[in-house]
Amino acid sequence: MEIITRQNLSQIKTIYFHDAEISTIICDYIEHTVRMPIKLYKRDGMKESEITFENIVNVDISLAELWGAGMYVNGVAAESIEVRTGFNAVLNSTDYFKVCFELNSGDNINIVTSKMVLERT
């Protein structure tokens, strides 16, 4: 299990996401979580894994398929961000980061979270 937080955000670069397959995204509005089953590429083929994002405050998914149909990861970017509530008050701004998965379709999966957990099988 690998846990990514804002404090160790650079570790996301050590996970090989290129060509990983994402076809399902499960959002639990009440629990503020997103689960994403993902098939990660390994030398001996694809391995079923799952990413869980906890304490999410924003999820944005495009489905336009500007480059054609596709569900494979082209690249992943992550950055620290400041989170604000509707009243412009900072909500634990030092805890949050944004992860963007760019798919080979040209679509993006953007998630603002305080914790990302990758469980490999």
JOSUL-V445398 format. One record per helix or strand of 3 or more residues. SS is the DSSP state (alpha for helix, beta for strand). FROM is the first residue (numbers start at 1). LEN is the number of residues. If there is no record, write none. Layout:
ss=SS from=FROM len=LEN
ss=SS from=FROM len=LEN
This chain:
ss=beta from=2 len=3
ss=alpha from=6 len=9
ss=beta from=26 len=3
ss=beta from=33 len=10
ss=beta from=45 len=10
ss=beta from=58 len=4
ss=beta from=72 len=9
ss=alpha from=93 len=3
ss=beta from=97 len=7
ss=beta from=108 len=6
ss=beta from=115 len=6
